[in-house]
Amino acid sequence: MIIQSWVRFVRYVVHNEKAIEWKDVPGYRETLKALLEELKYRYIDTYTHALIEAVRSFCSNPRVLNAVIRISFSKTNKFDSAAVWKTMQMTQRWFLKLTQ
């Protein structure tokens, strides 16, 4: 929740999301790295709603979306239909964020 609020605040301050140079925002790289490491560390089944939503907050950047999708699909057991379904649902939410 803190991450979502932080991203919303940055967007509010800048007023134009397309003009945000995220790499220049203090703490952005560290926060993103921590989220990506958390995705790599956990199994798909243990991704919490808060983690999924925190990642979703960063998915307006296509490069981040690409990294997140690679990580989540590499962690998915293709023989576990529940894990595949959960991964597809997460991916759908992340793509919807990109189009907003």
GILIN-V761256 format. One record per residue. N is the residue number from 0. PSI is psi in degrees with one decimal (none if undefined). NEAR is the number of other ideal C-beta (glycine too) atoms within 12 Angstrom. Layout:
n=(N	N)
psi=(PSI	PSI)
near=(NEAR	NEAR)
This chain:
n=(0	1	2	3	4	5	6	7	8	9	10	11	12	13	14	15	16	17	18	19	20	21	22	23	24	25	26	27	28	29	30	31	32	33	34	35	36	37	38	39	40	41	42	43	44	45	46	47	48	49	50	51	52	53	54	55	56	57	58	59	60	61	62	63	64	65	66	67	68	69	70	71	72	73	74	75	76	77	78	79	80	81	82	83	84	85	86	87	88	89	90	91	92	93	94	95	96	97	98	99)
psi=(-35.0	-41.2	-43.8	-43.4	-39.8	-45.0	-43.0	-41.1	-44.9	-43.5	-37.7	-43.8	-40.1	-28.5	-25.6	101.8	-33.3	-22.4	-4.5	126.3	88.2	-34.4	-21.4	-7.4	124.4	129.6	-8.2	-52.4	-42.6	-42.6	-44.6	-43.6	-42.1	-41.2	-44.8	-39.0	-39.0	-40.3	-40.7	-36.0	-40.1	156.4	154.1	-40.8	-21.3	7.5	122.5	162.4	-40.1	-40.0	-44.4	-43.1	-35.1	-43.9	-40.1	-34.8	-29.0	-6.6	9.2	-10.3	115.8	-31.5	-40.0	-43.9	-43.5	-46.5	-42.6	-42.7	-42.1	-45.9	-48.8	-39.7	-32.1	-24.9	-7.0	128.6	115.8	-13.1	-1.0	100.6	-33.6	-41.1	-40.2	-43.5	-44.9	-41.4	-41.9	-39.3	-43.4	-44.8	-41.2	-44.7	-40.8	-39.7	-37.8	-37.3	-37.3	-34.7	-11.4	none)
near=(14	16	26	24	14	24	33	17	16	27	22	13	14	17	10	11	20	11	13	21	15	27	14	12	22	12	19	23	18	15	25	29	16	20	37	28	16	25	34	21	15	19	22	30	18	15	32	19	16	16	30	31	24	32	40	31	36	38	34	26	27	17	17	31	29	19	24	38	27	19	29	37	22	17	27	27	18	15	8	15	12	16	23	20	17	26	31	20	21	35	29	20	27	36	20	15	27	24	12	13)
